[in-house]
Amino acid sequence: MRHAIIMLMAGLLMAQDTVPAHIQEFAQWRLANSGLRSWDEDLRLYRAKLIASNVTEKDADAIILELRNNRDLVGAARWNASLLDPGYRMSHAPNRLLMETIKGRKPGTALDIGMGEGRNSIYLAQLGWSVTGFDQAEKAVSAARQRAAEAKLPLQTVVARFDSFDFMREHWDLVVDMYEFVPVRRFRQQVYESLKPGGLWVIEGFGSRSEAPANAVGEGSYGSGELLRLLGNQFRILKYEEVEDVGDFGLQVVPLVRVVAQKK
C-alpha cells in the first residue's frame, strides 16, 4: 500500500509539471492523424509537416529528438488530449471479451493495465472484484477515480508507467490488457509472475492486415500469430482469434487480436 501511495504521489507531481508545447502539439496531431501507423512513421511524417510549415530542418530535427526522448510523456499527453476531445471515438462500455471471459467466474483480485477512464475497472468493481488500475495519463486516472467515487465503488488507482509500476508476485487472479501493446512485448515476465497459478491474462488489440513479421508491424498493432509465440511457453491459450470487428478505439471495423491466456 505504501508503494502505491508513493507511486500515486509521483504521478501527481509529474502531472503538475508543464508538458512541453512540442510534446502536447505532437500528441494532439498523432491522436487526430495516426491511425495504426508506427511510432517511427509518425515521427517521419510529423517532421515533414514541421518543415512544410516553415520550421527549419535543424529545428525540426531538434523537436523530433525531444519527442524521441520523451515517448512516455507523448503517450500520456495523447491520452489526456483524447479526454478533452468530444469528437474522439471510443467505447465507454466494458470490453466484450472481458465480459465474456469473467461471466460466471468468482470475483477475485484484478489488475487493469492502462486503465484509461476506468470502463473495465469499474465494471469489475461492480461485480465484486478487488480492482487496481494504473495508467500514465493522470487525467484519465482522475476521471476513473471520480467515476468510482460517484458510484461508491472501491477502486485502487495509480499514476505510473509500465516500467515503474510494481506488478507484485502471485497477487492477481485476472490481468486486463486492452489496447496496450507494450506489456506483452516488454513486461510479460512481470505479468506472468504477478498472476496467481491459474490466473487469466485477457488481451485485445489491433491486428495487422499484412503478413509482416511482428517486428515489422507498428507498435500499436500485433502481428499475425505474435501473441501465440510470445505467450505459448508459459500460458495455456484458452482463446485466440484474429478477426475483423469493431475496435474499442476508433469504433470502426478493423483487424483485432483477442487472447485469453491462463498461467500454467
KEVODO-514059 format. One line per field, with one value per residue: y, z, x of N, C-alpha, C in turn; residue number from 1; residue in three letters. Coordinates in steps of 0.001 Angstrom, whole numbers. Each point is the difference from the previous one (the first is absolute). Example, Ala and Ser with C-alpha at 12.3 -4.5 7.8 and 13.67 -1.06 7.14 Angstrom:
n.y	(-5690, 1050)
n.z	(7800, -720)
n.x	(13190, -350)
ca.y	(1190, 1190)
ca.z	(0, 60)
ca.x	(-890, 820)
c.y	(1200, 1090)
c.z	(0, 730)
c.x	(900, -770)
pamar	(1, 2)
nutor	(ALA, SER)
***
This chain:
n.y	(-1201, -18, -1097, -427, 389, -552, -1075, 53, 253, -940, -734, 386, -226, -1127, -215, 463, -742, 1031, -651, -207, 1192, -308, -454, 1047, 784, -721, -30, 1265, 263, -755, 576, 1112, -340, -610, -336, -971, 1189, -300, -82, -769, -618, 45, -345, -891, -341, -41, -577, -732, -221, -156, -705, -645, 116, -94, -1163, 505, -617, 925, 942, -455, -178, 1218, 366, -638, 505, 1159, -228, -379, 1037, 306, -1225, -223, 1182, -373, -1238, 540, 871, -1035, -802, 882, 175, -1329, 159, 902, -1051, 737, 274, -294, -936, -329, -1271, 329, -1027, -935, -483, -379, -82, 1085, 544, -488, 452, 1035, -172, 65, 786, -653, 1136, 641, -73, 1256, -50, 1296, -520, 1228, 309, 1051, 235, -1236, -67, -657, 889, 990, -557, -283, 1240, 296, -911, 837, 271, -360, 1247, -154, 1278, -30, 1231, 340, -44, 1052, 628, -1033, -107, 1324, -136, -1033, 700, 1046, -756, -566, 1196, 468, -1138, 628, -97, -1031, 840, -820, 1224, -153, 1141, -774, -97, -722, 745, 735, -655, -208, -973, -121, -949, -804, 1159, -124, -30, 1292, 17, 1251, -268, 1175, -323, -781, 434, 815, -233, -502, 1097, 833, -236, -922, 20, 1332, 28, -873, 608, 1033, -886, -320, -1185, -171, 1086, 941, 29, 1043, -260, 1265, -4, 1061, -613, -788, 716, 350, -736, 1271, -263, -470, -131, -314, -441, 919, 905, 523, -1120, -1142, -646, -579, -629, 1314, 153, -831, 614, 1158, -510, -686, 421, 1136, 86, -425, -146, 629, 1141, -170, 1253, -46, 1112, 249, 1029, 534, 828, -159, 178, 1065, -1062, -586, -638, -685, -380, -1028, -5, -1164, 94, -1220, 387, -1260, 510, -684)
n.z	(0, 818, -707, 85, 1288, 134, -695, 756, 1096, -427, -289, 1200, 524, -759, 455, 1127, -506, -599, -768, -535, -593, -386, 1241, 550, -800, 208, 1309, -114, -700, 840, 971, -690, -150, 1136, 423, -831, -338, -323, 1134, -586, -551, 1169, 571, -972, 82, 1317, -203, -948, 900, 922, -854, -294, 1336, -753, 663, 408, -873, 352, -7, -1198, -298, 531, -653, -1098, 258, 260, -1084, -680, 613, -426, -434, 1261, 8, -1181, 479, 1135, -690, -791, 1061, 694, -1173, -22, 1302, -585, -810, -11, -1036, 1034, -926, 1129, 341, 627, -745, 914, -119, -1195, -433, 706, -457, -1193, 230, 640, -1001, 1159, -125, 1026, 526, -404, -129, -439, -1026, -150, -1004, 180, 1190, -511, -463, -41, -1290, -128, 619, -411, -1204, 134, 427, -983, -528, 771, -1120, 571, -447, -650, -324, -1073, -131, -1059, -494, 672, -1122, -662, 776, -84, -1305, -31, 714, -763, -1099, 516, 344, -1184, -402, 911, -905, 683, -205, -72, -23, -1007, 92, -1043, -379, -1107, -254, 546, -595, 1250, -876, 932, 910, -924, -514, -1346, 73, -318, -1201, -56, -1293, -46, -1219, 781, -788, 988, 833, -1022, -527, 1002, 461, -958, 281, 99, -1117, -613, 543, -481, -955, 625, 441, -1290, 322, -376, -1214, -1, -1277, -355, -1314, -647, -1100, -816, -1063, 302, -735, 257, 268, 1244, -252, -991, 872, 12, 873, -786, -372, 12, -215, -1139, 976, 105, 450, -967, -760, 394, -44, -1107, 386, 437, -1046, 509, -1284, 778, -539, -1305, -431, -1310, 238, -821, 832, 688, -158, 1232, -737, -346, 655, -633, -1082, 787, -376, 707, 1058, 343, 1241, 444, 827, 343, 1138, -515)
n.x	(836, 1084, 362, -1254, 67, 1220, -429, -1102, 757, 833, -1079, -505, 1216, 76, -1239, 630, 996, 523, -867, 1215, -57, 1248, 75, -600, 693, 1108, -266, -371, 1109, 698, -680, 150, 1286, 280, -1206, 444, 469, 1247, 656, 883, -1038, -622, 1145, 138, -1282, 167, 1184, -560, -957, 932, 732, -1129, 27, 1108, -22, 1154, 784, 872, -947, -386, 1285, 134, -1103, 378, 1208, -609, -712, 1090, 531, -1210, 230, 374, 623, 491, 213, 476, 739, 301, 95, 736, 622, -49, 321, 778, 13, -1117, 797, 813, 77, -601, 83, -1098, -359, -213, 1207, -457, 1252, 238, -1120, 325, 1216, -482, -834, -651, 1059, 476, -467, 1076, 1317, -96, 841, -266, 714, 486, -449, 667, -1222, 459, -316, 1159, 756, -783, -12, 1288, 210, -827, 823, 665, 653, 1145, -156, 1138, -7, 794, 480, 727, -1231, 484, -385, 471, 1070, 122, -276, 844, 862, -306, 54, 1072, 457, -403, 561, 780, 978, 507, 997, 1043, 497, 826, 662, 270, 1266, 90, 1075, -969, -971, -383, 263, 958, -58, -523, -383, 13, -1334, 70, 572, -431, 102, -627, 412, 733, 961, 326, -1018, -670, 488, -190, -1236, 23, 1306, -45, -739, 800, 1049, -697, -253, -1112, 400, -182, 715, -854, 524, -837, 220, -172, 244, 419, -441, 678, -305, 1246, 811, 264, 1292, -66, 1309, -824, -890, -996, 513, -948, 624, -689, 1139, -290, -643, 234, -1235, -301, 892, -486, -1215, 246, 1190, -504, -810, -1146, -92, -865, 409, -65, -89, 108, -665, -1002, 126, -994, 1024, 443, 1086, -684, -506, 1009, -435, 797, 1212, -435, 783, -531, 416, -253, 972, 221, 431, 1035)
ca.y	(1201, 1146, 177, 556, 1408, 692, 56, 952, 1331, 288, 287, 1294, 995, 86, 655, 1415, 610, 429, -824, 879, 266, -890, -1312, 119, 175, -1266, -942, 332, -347, -1459, -453, 300, -430, -1162, -1300, -1127, 110, -199, 1172, 574, 583, 1245, 1004, 414, 846, 1238, 821, 590, 1021, 1156, 673, 611, 1187, 974, -288, -403, -1412, -107, 87, -1182, -1138, 179, -350, -1452, -583, 199, -950, -1341, -119, 157, -796, -228, 1221, 94, -922, 543, 1207, -414, -492, 1137, 789, -677, 274, 1357, 83, -663, -718, -1217, -1142, -1157, -626, 235, -1213, -1006, -788, -1209, -1189, -63, -387, -1419, -817, -94, -377, -1166, -244, 579, 1182, -77, 1212, 313, 1124, 587, 663, 1075, -14, 1084, 594, -985, -710, -1412, -71, 252, -1156, -1086, 370, -179, -1433, -463, -204, 954, 469, 1052, 420, 1037, 631, 1135, 1219, 358, 443, -1206, -614, 867, -238, -1314, 112, 741, -856, -1021, 653, 303, -1266, -567, -1267, 9, -143, 499, 570, 418, 641, -605, -602, -1452, -372, 405, -595, -1242, -995, -939, -1413, -901, 826, 257, -1072, 464, 1200, 538, 658, 388, 968, 396, -940, -117, -1016, -1362, -20, 366, -255, -1210, -773, 615, -347, -1430, -197, 672, -789, -1232, -1176, -81, 1333, 289, 1233, 249, 971, 344, 1132, 32, -919, 514, -649, -557, -1200, 405, -502, 859, 1163, 912, 676, 1137, -331, 33, -1147, -1299, -789, -1265, -1063, 507, -280, -1442, -254, 627, -505, -1434, -828, 174, 92, -765, 936, -434, 589, 807, 266, 1171, 254, 1359, 371, 1392, 224, 890, 1334, 283, -523, -421, -1396, -88, -1277, -89, -1238, -236, -1124, -287, -884, -440, -353, -1433)
ca.z	(0, 58, -1336, -874, 345, -530, -1443, -305, 242, -1064, -1201, 135, -175, -1431, -638, 268, -872, -1299, -1108, -1061, -1055, -1141, 339, -62, -1393, -705, 529, -586, -1421, -143, 323, -1123, -1301, -31, -389, 504, -438, 1027, 646, -884, -1164, 429, 175, -1329, -593, 773, -393, -1293, 265, 587, -1040, -911, 662, 64, 1032, -651, 196, 1273, 1094, -82, 543, 1456, 534, -107, 1046, 1262, 30, 200, 1370, 953, -555, 1021, 127, -1200, 176, 992, -550, -1041, 635, 630, -1058, -438, 973, -205, -1361, -35, -1255, -36, -12, 762, 783, 1446, 592, 239, -1155, -146, 302, 1458, 543, -303, 712, 1443, 277, 865, 750, 1347, 55, 725, -158, -1417, -373, -1294, -550, -892, 342, -621, 835, 962, -423, 378, 1447, 701, -265, 884, 1381, 163, 150, 1258, -87, 639, -1224, -63, -1367, -125, -1303, 98, -306, 1300, -139, -139, 1327, 798, -436, 500, 1447, 240, -353, 1050, 1208, -222, 62, 1322, -221, 367, -1149, 211, -1233, 77, -1169, -149, -1266, 82, 557, 1401, 784, 710, -344, 1128, -350, 267, 694, -765, -657, -1336, -527, -1159, -842, -1166, -921, 474, -754, 650, 1042, -450, -689, 851, 1418, 192, 1133, 1206, 67, 316, 1411, 845, 17, 779, -870, -555, -282, -1406, -643, -1075, -879, -1296, -623, -1451, -740, -1239, -1200, -771, 534, 422, 1305, 1110, 169, -1115, 133, 894, 1425, 401, -518, 150, -1204, -36, 773, 921, 1401, 202, 170, 1217, 1211, -57, 886, 1413, 197, -807, -783, 85, -1138, -891, -1281, -810, -629, -394, 860, 422, 1080, 1070, -286, -1401, -247, -1391, -233, -212, 499, 1448, 587, 1325, 669, 1417, 362, 1394, 526, 275)
ca.x	(-836, 894, 573, -1029, -162, 1171, -148, -1053, 535, 954, -764, -633, 1049, 257, -1135, 36, 995, -498, 465, 493, -984, 223, -543, -1455, -420, 169, -990, -1296, 72, 2, -1349, -891, 502, 881, -559, 783, 1384, 1022, 597, 1024, -665, -632, 1056, 452, -1032, -109, 1153, -351, -1018, 676, 768, -974, -552, 1099, 1000, 1240, 349, 724, -967, -862, 751, 65, -1321, -158, 843, -713, -1114, 566, 504, -1105, -1099, -1025, -784, -841, -1119, -924, -625, -944, -1223, -657, -628, -1217, -1056, -477, -525, -1308, -165, 806, -907, 440, -1056, 3, -563, 1030, 404, -831, 791, 111, -1295, -205, 988, -227, -1385, -134, 1230, 9, 859, 1260, 807, 177, 851, -355, 1178, -437, -1422, -739, -1045, -467, -1211, 100, 215, -1264, -857, 420, -325, -1444, -260, 579, 1436, 902, 656, 1010, 275, 1019, 165, 907, -753, -572, -1387, -810, -107, -870, -1382, -403, -187, -1236, -1127, -133, -513, -1417, -738, 285, 691, 1418, 887, 1358, 540, 1398, 590, 1318, 394, 167, 1290, 112, -1078, 307, -1009, -42, 189, -1139, -983, -1215, -752, -354, 656, -713, 1015, -779, 583, 1323, 823, 1307, 139, 278, 1286, 1134, -209, -804, 506, -559, -1421, -65, 308, -989, -1233, -80, -141, -1346, -513, -267, 443, -952, 654, -580, 666, -36, 842, 577, -537, 1103, 637, 1339, 392, -411, 863, -195, -1285, 72, -35, -1391, -750, 654, 183, -729, 628, 1020, -298, 163, 1432, 506, -646, -255, 823, -332, -1442, -947, -806, -1390, -708, 832, -636, 309, -1297, -363, -1119, 37, 944, -453, 517, -288, -1355, -92, 373, 1442, 533, 193, 524, -575, 661, -164, 1106, -36, 1309, 138)
c.y	(1250, 277, 650, 1488, 824, 171, 1040, 1427, 401, 368, 1360, 1134, 182, 766, 1501, 716, 400, -889, 928, 99, -946, -1379, 34, 84, -1304, -1016, 255, -333, -1502, -573, 169, -690, -1367, -1251, -1108, 65, -193, 1341, 674, 654, 1311, 1107, 518, 956, 1329, 931, 691, 1104, 1265, 806, 695, 1266, 1011, -126, -465, -1467, -208, 20, -1202, -1214, 90, -380, -1517, -709, 132, -998, -1415, -217, 74, -782, -253, 1228, 199, -887, 524, 1218, -354, -482, 1128, 853, -642, 268, 1388, 186, -731, -789, -1288, -1219, -1164, -524, 344, -1186, -990, -842, -1321, -1273, -178, -483, -1493, -880, -189, -406, -1293, -299, 698, 1205, -232, 1323, 225, 1219, 459, 831, 1066, 217, 1091, 611, -1027, -796, -1460, -174, 141, -1145, -1156, 298, -170, -1460, -574, -306, 1078, 481, 1084, 327, 1016, 478, 1155, 1333, 424, 464, -1189, -654, 823, -203, -1335, 60, 708, -855, -1062, 605, 307, -1248, -705, -1395, 103, -237, 619, 504, 498, 684, -509, -456, -1511, -362, 428, -593, -1302, -1015, -995, -1443, -822, 703, 64, -1290, 333, 1229, 394, 873, 357, 1114, 647, -1032, -212, -1167, -1380, -97, 237, -415, -1288, -858, 565, -331, -1459, -230, 623, -781, -1171, -1183, -140, 1345, 282, 1351, 179, 1164, 222, 1203, -74, -1039, 671, -746, -638, -1271, 308, -615, 1025, 1252, 1016, 722, 1155, -417, 37, -1087, -1261, -665, -1300, -1079, 460, -402, -1490, -328, 548, -677, -1517, -845, 48, -33, -1048, 1018, -528, 536, 787, 217, 1275, 250, 1422, 369, 1473, 140, 976, 1436, 248, -451, -298, -1466, -39, -1407, 79, -1336, -108, -1262, -92, -1060, -298, -420, -1477, -237)
c.z	(0, -1376, -942, 261, -557, -1507, -403, 178, -1103, -1281, 58, -131, -1471, -696, 194, -866, -1313, -1082, -1109, -1156, -1175, 256, -72, -1451, -786, 463, -611, -1485, -181, 301, -1207, -1296, -64, -575, 600, -470, 1166, 542, -946, -1225, 367, 203, -1349, -634, 739, -308, -1336, 173, 556, -1070, -988, 589, 333, 1237, -705, 277, 1329, 1177, -1, 584, 1516, 650, -27, 1058, 1365, 134, 254, 1453, 1048, -452, 1021, 173, -1194, 154, 976, -548, -1065, 619, 681, -1038, -456, 948, -191, -1366, -76, -1281, -85, 191, 772, 823, 1478, 746, 295, -1240, -49, 326, 1500, 611, -218, 858, 1469, 345, 809, 841, 1360, 29, 847, -120, -1477, -158, -1395, -473, -1002, 140, -698, 966, 914, -403, 426, 1505, 751, -225, 932, 1452, 280, 229, 1258, -51, 787, -1066, 290, -1469, -17, -1433, 195, -286, 1233, -105, -157, 1359, 897, -371, 520, 1494, 325, -312, 1069, 1271, -137, 90, 1329, -117, 448, -1240, 340, -1334, 227, -1312, -126, -1428, 201, 752, 1450, 884, 643, -263, 1140, -486, 459, 776, -718, -527, -1460, -339, -1285, -784, -1332, -786, 567, -557, 608, 984, -501, -672, 950, 1449, 255, 1145, 1307, 149, 384, 1499, 909, 110, 969, -964, -469, -319, -1491, -420, -1233, -845, -1250, -547, -1503, -581, -1250, -1181, -828, 648, 460, 1351, 1082, 110, -1135, 70, 972, 1459, 535, -631, 204, -1359, 79, 744, 1038, 1440, 311, 259, 1327, 1270, 103, 995, 1451, 294, -827, -749, -35, -1156, -819, -1291, -623, -864, -534, 800, 382, 1186, 1029, -211, -1506, -409, -1476, -100, -418, 386, 1505, 360, 1412, 597, 1449, 334, 1489, 452, 346, 1451)
c.x	(871, 590, -1005, -189, 1153, -125, -1045, 487, 965, -733, -657, 1006, 328, -1109, 33, 1024, -652, 590, 463, -992, 164, -604, -1529, -489, 119, -1034, -1378, -32, -90, -1382, -923, 406, 650, -633, 834, 1449, 957, 484, 1005, -624, -674, 1037, 489, -1005, -124, 1165, -280, -1036, 649, 736, -926, -617, 1100, 897, 1271, 286, 722, -967, -940, 694, 98, -1328, -196, 847, -660, -1153, 508, 414, -1102, -1230, -1105, -885, -924, -1232, -1029, -732, -1035, -1304, -750, -718, -1301, -1159, -604, -640, -1346, -223, 788, -903, 610, -1170, 160, -627, 1127, 263, -773, 771, 147, -1308, -259, 900, -353, -1430, -50, 1229, -72, 928, 1250, 723, 279, 889, -399, 1188, -442, -1491, -809, -1002, -668, -1218, 31, 195, -1317, -978, 354, -349, -1486, -367, 652, 1481, 731, 975, 1036, 224, 1118, 104, 978, -696, -795, -1445, -935, -208, -914, -1462, -517, -284, -1304, -1229, -237, -586, -1485, -860, 187, 624, 1451, 861, 1344, 547, 1420, 376, 1428, 225, 146, 1276, 176, -1095, 457, -1110, -247, 124, -1194, -1107, -1346, -630, -271, 826, -709, 972, -656, 685, 1264, 977, 1387, 68, 391, 1372, 1175, -147, -787, 514, -538, -1478, -160, 226, -1047, -1304, 106, -39, -1449, -616, -70, 572, -873, 520, -851, 751, -117, 946, 531, -596, 1099, 511, 1415, 333, -294, 855, -149, -1344, 164, -65, -1416, -833, 817, 151, -781, 774, 996, -271, 72, 1464, 512, -528, -34, 780, -456, -1496, -730, -866, -1435, -838, 997, -767, 552, -1222, -59, -1245, 160, 953, -540, 467, -96, -1380, -227, 378, 1463, 463, 214, 593, -555, 593, -485, 1048, -39, 1383, 33, 405)
pamar	(1, 2, 3, 4, 5, 6, 7, 8, 9, 10, 11, 12, 13, 14, 15, 16, 17, 18, 19, 20, 21, 22, 23, 24, 25, 26, 27, 28, 29, 30, 31, 32, 33, 34, 35, 36, 37, 38, 39, 40, 41, 42, 43, 44, 45, 46, 47, 48, 49, 50, 51, 52, 53, 54, 55, 56, 57, 58, 59, 60, 61, 62, 63, 64, 65, 66, 67, 68, 69, 70, 71, 72, 73, 74, 75, 76, 77, 78, 79, 80, 81, 82, 83, 84, 85, 86, 87, 88, 89, 90, 91, 92, 93, 94, 95, 96, 97, 98, 99, 100, 101, 102, 103, 104, 105, 106, 107, 108, 109, 110, 111, 112, 113, 114, 115, 116, 117, 118, 119, 120, 121, 122, 123, 124, 125, 126, 127, 128, 129, 130, 131, 132, 133, 134, 135, 136, 137, 138, 139, 140, 141, 142, 143, 144, 145, 146, 147, 148, 149, 150, 151, 152, 153, 154, 155, 156, 157, 158, 159, 160, 161, 162, 163, 164, 165, 166, 167, 168, 169, 170, 171, 172, 173, 174, 175, 176, 177, 178, 179, 180, 181, 182, 183, 184, 185, 186, 187, 188, 189, 190, 191, 192, 193, 194, 195, 196, 197, 198, 199, 200, 201, 202, 203, 204, 205, 206, 207, 208, 209, 210, 211, 212, 213, 214, 215, 216, 217, 218, 219, 220, 221, 222, 223, 224, 225, 226, 227, 228, 229, 230, 231, 232, 233, 234, 235, 236, 237, 238, 239, 240, 241, 242, 243, 244, 245, 246, 247, 248, 249, 250, 251, 252, 253, 254, 255, 256, 257, 258, 259, 260, 261, 262, 263, 264)
nutor	(MET, ARG, HIS, ALA, ILE, ILE, MET, LEU, MET, ALA, GLY, LEU, LEU, MET, ALA, GLN, ASP, THR, VAL, PRO, ALA, HIS, ILE, GLN, GLU, PHE, ALA, GLN, TRP, ARG, LEU, ALA, ASN, SER, GLY, LEU, ARG, SER, TRP, ASP, GLU, ASP, LEU, ARG, LEU, TYR, ARG, ALA, LYS, LEU, ILE, ALA, SER, ASN, VAL, THR, GLU, LYS, ASP, ALA, ASP, ALA, ILE, ILE, LEU, GLU, LEU, ARG, ASN, ASN, ARG, ASP, LEU, VAL, GLY, ALA, ALA, ARG, TRP, ASN, ALA, SER, LEU, LEU, ASP, PRO, GLY, TYR, ARG, MET, SER, HIS, ALA, PRO, ASN, ARG, LEU, LEU, MET, GLU, THR, ILE, LYS, GLY, ARG, LYS, PRO, GLY, THR, ALA, LEU, ASP, ILE, GLY, MET, GLY, GLU, GLY, ARG, ASN, SER, ILE, TYR, LEU, ALA, GLN, LEU, GLY, TRP, SER, VAL, THR, GLY, PHE, ASP, GLN, ALA, GLU, LYS, ALA, VAL, SER, ALA, ALA, ARG, GLN, ARG, ALA, ALA, GLU, ALA, LYS, LEU, PRO, LEU, GLN, THR, VAL, VAL, ALA, ARG, PHE, ASP, SER, PHE, ASP, PHE, MET, ARG, GLU, HIS, TRP, ASP, LEU, VAL, VAL, ASP, MET, TYR, GLU, PHE, VAL, PRO, VAL, ARG, ARG, PHE, ARG, GLN, GLN, VAL, TYR, GLU, SER, LEU, LYS, PRO, GLY, GLY, LEU, TRP, VAL, ILE, GLU, GLY, PHE, GLY, SER, ARG, SER, GLU, ALA, PRO, ALA, ASN, ALA, VAL, GLY, GLU, GLY, SER, TYR, GLY, SER, GLY, GLU, LEU, LEU, ARG, LEU, LEU, GLY, ASN, GLN, PHE, ARG, ILE, LEU, LYS, TYR, GLU, GLU, VAL, GLU, ASP, VAL, GLY, ASP, PHE, GLY, LEU, GLN, VAL, VAL, PRO, LEU, VAL, ARG, VAL, VAL, ALA, GLN, LYS, LYS)
***
